[in-house]
């Protein structure tokens, strides 16, 4: 496997981790808002963490797209060189 494909797999795995963590935070915030309304500070802190995670998701998604394009370009160059 080429280095570019390894980078793509790493970024994809990282992206999936962020998605799972974001869903977990969302569920935790919903639960706290329904059952623990008196602890607004905790809920507020979790929402801030969720926003930071959303920014990481966006950044990782851009990196994922960039690495996909690089992998396609690399494979195309290799195919043309062989052909």
N, C-alpha and C positions, 0 to 999 in steps of 0.2 A: 504494500500500500504506500502511496506517495505521502510525502509530508503534508501536502495540501489537503488530502483526504483525511489524514489524522487530525489536522486542525479543524476541519469541518465536523468530524465526529465529536471532538471535544466541545466545540461551540454548541452543537446540537444537544449534547448531554447537559451542558450548563443551562441552556435555554429550558429544557424540560424540567430541570431541578427548580429553576425560578418559577416556572408555571405551577408546579406542585406546591411550592412554598406560598405563592400568592393565593392559591385556592384555600390552603390551610389557614392563612391569616384571615381571609374573607369569612370562612366558616366560624373561626374563633370570635371575630368581631361581631358577627350576627348573633352568636350565642350569648356573648356578654351583653349586647344591647337588649336582648330579650329577657335575660335572667339576672343581670348584675348592673342595673341602671345607675346605681349610686357611685360606681367607680369610673367616672368619666375620664379621669387622667389616664388610666390604663387603656381605655378604648381610644383615646386621642393619640397616645403613643403608638398603639398598634396601627392606627390609620396612617400615621406618618411613616412608619416602617413599611407599610404596604405601598405607599406612594414612591418611596425610594426603590423598592423592589420593582415597581412598574417601570421606573426609569431604566433600571438594569435590564429588564426584559426588552425594552425598546432598543437599547444599545446592543444587546446580544443578538436580537433579531436582525439588526443592520449588519453586524459582523457575520452572521450566518449567511445572509444573502450575498455578501461580498465574497465569502469563502466558496460558496456554491458557484458563483460566476468564475472565480479563479480556477476552480477544479474543472469546470467545463472548458474553459480556455486552454488549460494545461492538457486535458485529454484530446482536445482538437488539434493542438500543436503536435502532440505525440502521434496522432493518427495521420496527420499530413506528412510528418517526417518519415513514417513507415511506408506510406503510400507511394 
